Amino acid sequence: MLSRDETRSVAIYQAGPDVMVALVEQLLATQATLEQQVTGLTVRVTELEARWNKDSHNSHQPPSSDGPAKRPRSLRQRSGKKSGGQTGHPGVTRVLVDDPAVVIPHRPTVCAECGAWLDSVPEAGRERRQVIEIPKPRPEVTEHQAVQKVCPVCQTVTAGEFPAEVAQAVQYGPRAKAAAVYLQTYQLLPYERAVEALGDLLGVYPSEGTLTNAQSTAYTRLAPVEQAIQDSLRQADVAHVDETGIRVAGRTEWVHVMSTHFLTFYAHHAKRGHAAFEAIGLLLGFCGRRVHDAWAPYLKLAGLYALCNAHVLRELIGLYEETGQAWVQALLRLLLSMKAAVPRPAPPDRPPCPPDNALASKRPTPVA
């Protein structure tokens, strides 16, 4: 590339037309290169801006990825109703019980009008009020004793047998273990906080090993219930499927879910895609209509499927925010009006489900 002084010099003109043409071509090529770079950078900036503006309300991203700075925006439309209980809605009022555990009478001692003494005056009536309270955190300890007896014939000492569930000198009962499983599994408390909650609320302080054993026992005993849920889901006409990441021992693994209006089945697996489908077995044995978010492994499964309208709405919102095209907003209104008009559509027809014993579910190992 010639300098500014070289371009102005007489020598460039004396070199002839070919040099001038080459110079112009070089300048045009440089300009084209710069235009390509600017175009590429503009596209990249547009992509980055679009990615920055994506969150759970206009994309497939979960609300947990929005971060604290962004508040999730609901796709639900305003109903136009006032806040609080609606007209015609049955109220829930606490009623007096007939057999309270404790009754505390409050008797007047003197007349409120003249001050006369009322101790010996018979009652004319009572007004009842009740206070509902939880029991004090005092564990109930049941002692089992194996009574020993000496045989009068052969002098052999025979002892009574403890129940099979009473296997240790000191242990926790089924209600305490059930409370621990409830706090960990349903309320999602970690081990240490579950022990604290049991101590603070119920006055028992089991070890983390006891909690682990309680989880394992519950898992084993609930196997028939879990199998019944899976069998019912396999016969469903429509089922929703999804997966979400969880942290297990410092690494990302996955919780897979399949549900209907009445049933929900969760399974944990280290993988997210087809390997998990095969290990769990439920999806491969299902021949109804799957409703999902168009994730590629779901699309590769055989059978009927439908796209989740919640995800479709988010994508349309994102498209409208990027383009402002009127048809997108019209389609949004149409989908929402269809949902309002048919809140519970009839299940679609589906082909008969062939029996396949090889697709029986394989129960995964619980996560400690």
C-alpha positions as CSV (number, residue, x, y, z in Angstrom):
1,M,0.0,0.0,0.0
2,L,1.4,3.4,-1.1
3,S,1.9,6.2,1.4
4,R,0.0,9.5,1.0
5,D,3.3,11.2,-0.1
6,E,4.0,8.5,-2.7
7,T,0.4,8.8,-4.1
8,R,0.9,12.6,-4.6
9,S,4.3,12.3,-6.2
10,V,4.8,12.8,-9.9
11,A,6.4,9.4,-10.2
12,I,3.1,7.5,-9.7
13,Y,1.7,9.3,-12.7
14,Q,4.8,8.8,-14.8
15,A,4.7,5.0,-14.1
16,G,1.9,4.7,-16.5
17,P,-1.8,3.6,-16.6
18,D,-1.2,0.0,-15.4
19,V,0.2,1.2,-12.1
20,M,-2.8,3.5,-11.6
21,V,-5.2,0.6,-12.4
22,A,-3.4,-1.7,-10.0
23,L,-3.6,1.0,-7.3
24,V,-7.3,1.4,-7.8
25,E,-7.9,-2.3,-7.8
26,Q,-5.9,-2.6,-4.6
27,L,-8.0,0.1,-3.0
28,L,-11.2,-1.5,-4.1
29,A,-10.1,-4.9,-2.7
30,T,-9.2,-3.3,0.6
31,Q,-12.6,-1.7,0.7
32,A,-14.4,-4.9,0.0
33,T,-12.4,-6.7,2.8
34,L,-13.3,-3.9,5.2
35,E,-17.0,-4.1,4.3
36,Q,-17.0,-7.9,4.8
37,Q,-15.4,-7.4,8.2
38,V,-17.9,-4.7,9.2
39,T,-20.8,-6.9,8.0
40,G,-19.5,-9.9,10.0
41,L,-19.0,-7.8,13.1
42,T,-22.5,-6.3,12.7
43,V,-24.0,-9.8,12.5
44,R,-22.0,-11.0,15.5
45,V,-23.1,-8.0,17.6
46,T,-26.8,-8.6,16.6
47,E,-26.4,-12.3,17.6
48,L,-24.9,-11.3,20.9
49,E,-27.5,-8.7,21.6
50,A,-30.3,-11.3,20.8
51,R,-28.6,-13.8,23.1
52,W,-28.3,-11.3,25.9
53,N,-32.0,-10.5,25.6
54,K,-33.0,-14.1,25.8
55,D,-34.5,-15.4,29.1
56,S,-37.2,-17.7,30.3
57,H,-40.1,-15.6,28.9
58,N,-38.9,-15.6,25.2
59,S,-36.9,-18.8,24.8
60,H,-36.4,-22.4,26.1
61,Q,-34.1,-21.2,28.9
62,P,-35.4,-22.2,32.4
63,P,-36.2,-19.5,34.9
64,S,-33.2,-20.5,37.0
65,S,-30.9,-19.2,34.2
66,D,-32.4,-15.7,34.3
67,G,-30.2,-14.6,37.3
68,P,-31.2,-12.3,40.1
69,A,-31.3,-9.2,37.9
70,K,-34.2,-10.4,35.7
71,R,-37.6,-11.1,37.1
72,P,-39.5,-13.9,35.2
73,R,-42.5,-12.7,33.3
74,S,-45.5,-14.9,33.3
75,L,-47.3,-15.8,30.0
76,R,-50.6,-15.9,31.9
77,Q,-53.2,-13.2,30.9
78,R,-55.0,-11.1,33.4
79,S,-58.4,-12.6,34.3
80,G,-60.0,-9.3,35.1
81,K,-61.1,-10.7,38.5
82,K,-60.4,-8.9,41.8
83,S,-57.9,-10.3,44.2
84,G,-59.1,-12.6,47.0
85,G,-62.0,-15.1,47.2
86,Q,-64.4,-15.1,44.3
87,T,-68.2,-14.9,44.4
88,G,-69.6,-18.4,44.8
89,H,-66.3,-19.9,45.9
90,P,-66.9,-22.2,48.9
91,G,-65.1,-20.7,52.0
92,V,-63.0,-22.7,54.4
93,T,-63.8,-21.8,58.0
94,R,-62.3,-23.5,61.1
95,V,-65.0,-25.1,63.2
96,L,-65.1,-26.0,66.9
97,V,-64.3,-29.6,67.7
98,D,-66.5,-31.6,70.0
99,D,-63.7,-33.3,72.0
100,P,-60.9,-30.8,72.8
101,A,-57.9,-32.2,74.6
102,V,-57.9,-29.5,77.2
103,V,-60.9,-27.4,78.5
104,I,-60.1,-24.3,80.6
105,P,-63.3,-22.6,82.0
106,H,-63.1,-18.9,82.9
107,R,-65.7,-18.3,85.6
108,P,-66.7,-14.8,86.7
109,T,-66.2,-14.1,90.4
110,V,-68.3,-10.9,90.8
111,C,-71.2,-9.3,88.9
112,A,-70.1,-6.8,86.2
113,E,-73.0,-4.5,87.1
114,C,-73.3,-4.5,90.9
115,G,-70.3,-6.4,92.2
116,A,-72.2,-9.2,93.9
117,W,-70.3,-12.4,94.7
118,L,-71.0,-15.1,92.1
119,D,-69.0,-18.2,93.3
120,S,-72.1,-20.1,94.5
121,V,-74.3,-19.0,91.6
122,P,-75.1,-21.9,89.0
123,E,-74.1,-21.5,85.4
124,A,-76.5,-19.9,82.9
125,G,-74.5,-20.8,79.8
126,R,-71.1,-20.9,78.1
127,E,-69.4,-19.3,75.1
128,R,-66.8,-21.6,73.5
129,R,-63.6,-20.5,71.8
130,Q,-60.8,-22.9,70.8
131,V,-57.0,-22.5,70.2
132,I,-55.3,-25.0,67.9
133,E,-51.8,-25.8,69.0
134,I,-49.1,-28.3,68.0
135,P,-47.8,-30.7,70.6
136,K,-44.6,-29.9,72.5
137,P,-41.5,-31.6,70.9
138,R,-41.3,-34.5,73.3
139,P,-40.4,-37.9,71.8
140,E,-42.6,-40.8,72.7
141,V,-40.4,-43.7,73.8
142,T,-41.8,-47.3,73.6
143,E,-39.8,-49.9,75.4
144,H,-40.0,-53.5,74.3
145,Q,-39.1,-56.2,76.8
146,A,-38.4,-59.8,76.0
147,V,-39.7,-61.7,79.1
148,Q,-37.7,-64.7,80.1
149,K,-39.2,-67.8,81.7
150,V,-37.7,-71.0,83.1
151,C,-39.2,-74.3,82.1
152,P,-40.4,-76.2,85.2
153,V,-39.7,-79.5,83.4
154,C,-36.2,-79.1,81.9
155,Q,-35.1,-75.8,83.5
156,T,-34.5,-74.2,80.0
157,V,-34.7,-70.4,79.9
158,T,-36.9,-69.2,77.1
159,A,-37.3,-65.6,76.1
160,G,-40.1,-63.8,74.2
161,E,-39.3,-62.6,70.7
162,F,-39.0,-59.0,69.8
163,P,-40.9,-57.8,66.7
164,A,-39.0,-58.1,63.5
165,E,-38.9,-54.3,63.1
166,V,-37.3,-53.8,66.6
167,A,-33.8,-55.0,65.7
168,Q,-31.6,-52.7,67.8
169,A,-31.3,-51.7,71.5
170,V,-32.2,-48.1,70.6
171,Q,-33.7,-47.0,67.3
172,Y,-36.2,-44.6,65.7
173,G,-39.7,-45.6,64.9
174,P,-41.5,-45.5,61.5
175,R,-43.1,-42.1,62.1
176,A,-39.8,-40.5,62.9
177,K,-38.2,-42.1,59.8
178,A,-41.2,-41.1,57.6
179,A,-40.8,-37.4,58.8
180,A,-37.2,-37.5,57.9
181,V,-37.9,-38.9,54.4
182,Y,-40.6,-36.3,53.9
183,L,-38.3,-33.4,54.9
184,Q,-35.6,-34.6,52.5
185,T,-37.6,-35.9,49.6
186,Y,-40.5,-33.5,49.4
187,Q,-39.3,-30.4,51.2
188,L,-35.8,-30.9,49.7
189,L,-33.8,-30.3,52.8
190,P,-30.2,-31.5,52.9
191,Y,-29.0,-33.9,55.6
192,E,-27.8,-31.4,58.1
193,R,-30.8,-29.1,57.9
194,A,-33.2,-32.1,58.0
195,V,-31.5,-33.2,61.3
196,E,-31.9,-29.7,62.6
197,A,-35.6,-29.5,61.7
198,L,-36.3,-32.8,63.3
199,G,-34.6,-31.7,66.5
200,D,-36.2,-28.3,66.6
201,L,-39.7,-29.4,65.7
202,L,-40.0,-33.0,67.1
203,G,-37.1,-33.2,69.6
204,V,-35.3,-36.1,67.9
205,Y,-31.8,-35.9,66.5
206,P,-31.1,-38.8,64.1
207,S,-27.7,-39.3,62.5
208,E,-27.2,-38.7,58.8
209,G,-26.7,-42.5,58.5
210,T,-30.1,-43.0,59.9
211,L,-31.6,-40.7,57.3
212,T,-29.8,-42.6,54.5
213,N,-31.2,-45.9,55.8
214,A,-34.7,-44.4,56.0
215,Q,-34.4,-43.2,52.4
216,S,-33.3,-46.6,51.2
217,T,-36.1,-48.4,53.1
218,A,-38.7,-46.1,51.7
219,Y,-37.3,-46.5,48.2
220,T,-37.6,-50.3,48.5
221,R,-41.0,-50.4,50.0
222,L,-42.4,-47.9,47.4
223,A,-41.3,-50.1,44.5
224,P,-44.8,-51.5,43.9
225,V,-46.3,-48.0,43.9
226,E,-43.6,-46.8,41.5
227,Q,-44.3,-49.7,39.2
228,A,-48.1,-49.0,39.3
229,I,-47.4,-45.4,38.2
230,Q,-45.2,-46.5,35.3
231,D,-47.8,-49.0,34.2
232,S,-50.5,-46.4,34.2
233,L,-48.4,-43.9,32.4
234,R,-47.7,-46.4,29.6
235,Q,-51.4,-46.6,28.9
236,A,-51.9,-42.8,28.9
237,D,-53.1,-41.2,25.7
238,V,-51.1,-38.0,26.3
239,A,-48.1,-37.5,28.6
240,H,-45.7,-34.6,29.1
241,V,-41.9,-35.4,29.2
242,D,-39.0,-33.2,30.2
243,E,-35.6,-33.3,31.9
244,T,-33.7,-31.0,34.1
245,G,-30.1,-30.9,35.3
246,I,-29.1,-31.5,38.9
247,R,-25.7,-31.5,40.7
248,V,-24.6,-34.9,42.0
249,A,-21.2,-35.1,43.7
250,G,-20.0,-32.0,41.9
251,R,-21.1,-33.0,38.4
252,T,-24.2,-32.4,36.3
253,E,-26.7,-35.3,36.0
254,W,-30.3,-35.4,35.1
255,V,-33.8,-35.8,36.5
256,H,-36.3,-37.1,33.9
257,V,-40.0,-36.6,34.3
258,M,-43.1,-38.1,32.6
259,S,-46.5,-36.9,33.8
260,T,-50.2,-36.7,33.1
261,H,-52.9,-34.6,34.9
262,F,-53.0,-37.2,37.8
263,L,-49.6,-39.0,37.7
264,T,-46.0,-37.9,37.8
265,F,-42.9,-40.2,37.5
266,Y,-39.3,-39.0,38.2
267,A,-36.1,-40.9,37.5
268,H,-32.5,-39.9,37.9
269,H,-29.8,-40.8,35.4
270,A,-26.3,-39.6,34.7
271,K,-27.1,-39.0,31.0
272,R,-29.7,-36.7,29.4
273,G,-30.5,-38.4,26.1
274,H,-31.3,-41.8,24.6
275,A,-29.0,-43.7,27.0
276,A,-31.3,-42.5,29.8
277,F,-34.4,-43.4,27.9
278,E,-33.1,-46.9,27.5
279,A,-32.1,-47.3,31.1
280,I,-35.4,-45.9,32.5
281,G,-37.4,-47.7,29.9
282,L,-40.6,-45.8,30.3
283,L,-40.5,-43.6,27.1
284,L,-39.5,-46.6,24.9
285,G,-42.6,-48.5,26.1
286,F,-45.0,-45.6,25.6
287,C,-47.1,-45.3,22.5
288,G,-49.4,-42.4,23.3
289,R,-48.7,-38.8,22.3
290,R,-45.6,-37.2,23.9
291,V,-45.7,-33.5,24.6
292,H,-42.3,-32.0,24.8
293,D,-40.1,-29.0,23.9
294,A,-38.8,-30.3,20.6
295,W,-35.5,-31.4,22.0
296,A,-33.7,-33.6,19.4
297,P,-33.6,-36.9,21.3
298,Y,-37.4,-36.7,21.8
299,L,-38.0,-36.2,18.1
300,K,-36.0,-39.3,17.3
301,L,-38.4,-41.5,19.3
302,A,-41.1,-43.4,17.3
303,G,-44.8,-42.5,17.7
304,L,-46.9,-39.4,17.9
305,Y,-45.9,-36.2,19.6
306,A,-47.0,-32.6,20.1
307,L,-44.9,-29.5,20.9
308,C,-45.3,-27.9,24.3
309,N,-47.4,-24.7,23.7
310,A,-45.6,-22.9,26.6
311,H,-42.3,-23.3,24.7
312,V,-44.0,-22.3,21.4
313,L,-45.3,-19.1,23.0
314,R,-41.9,-18.2,24.4
315,E,-40.3,-18.7,21.0
316,L,-43.0,-16.5,19.4
317,I,-42.4,-13.8,22.0
318,G,-38.7,-13.9,21.3
319,L,-39.4,-13.7,17.5
320,Y,-41.7,-10.7,17.9
321,E,-39.3,-8.9,20.1
322,E,-36.6,-9.3,17.5
323,T,-38.6,-8.6,14.3
324,G,-41.8,-6.8,15.4
325,Q,-43.7,-8.7,12.7
326,A,-47.5,-8.5,13.1
327,W,-48.3,-12.1,12.2
328,V,-46.3,-13.3,15.2
329,Q,-48.5,-11.3,17.6
330,A,-51.6,-12.5,15.8
331,L,-50.5,-16.1,16.2
332,L,-49.8,-15.5,19.9
333,R,-53.3,-14.3,20.4
334,L,-54.7,-17.2,18.5
335,L,-52.9,-19.8,20.6
336,L,-54.0,-18.2,23.8
337,S,-57.6,-17.9,22.7
338,M,-57.5,-21.6,21.7
339,K,-56.2,-22.5,25.1
340,A,-58.9,-20.4,26.8
341,A,-61.7,-22.0,24.6
342,V,-60.6,-25.6,25.2
343,P,-58.9,-25.9,28.6
344,R,-59.1,-29.7,28.5
345,P,-59.1,-31.1,25.0
346,A,-60.2,-34.6,24.4
347,P,-57.4,-37.1,24.0
348,P,-56.4,-37.7,20.4
349,D,-56.7,-41.1,18.7
350,R,-53.6,-43.2,18.9
351,P,-52.6,-46.6,17.4
352,P,-52.9,-49.7,19.7
353,C,-49.9,-50.2,21.9
354,P,-48.2,-53.5,21.2
355,P,-47.1,-55.5,24.2
356,D,-43.3,-55.6,24.7
357,N,-42.0,-57.2,27.8
358,A,-38.5,-56.3,26.8
359,L,-39.3,-52.7,27.4
360,A,-40.0,-53.2,31.1
361,S,-38.7,-50.4,33.2
362,K,-35.3,-50.8,34.9
363,R,-35.4,-49.1,38.3
364,P,-32.4,-46.8,38.8
365,T,-30.3,-46.8,41.9
366,P,-31.3,-44.0,44.4
367,V,-28.9,-41.1,44.9
368,A,-27.6,-41.0,48.5
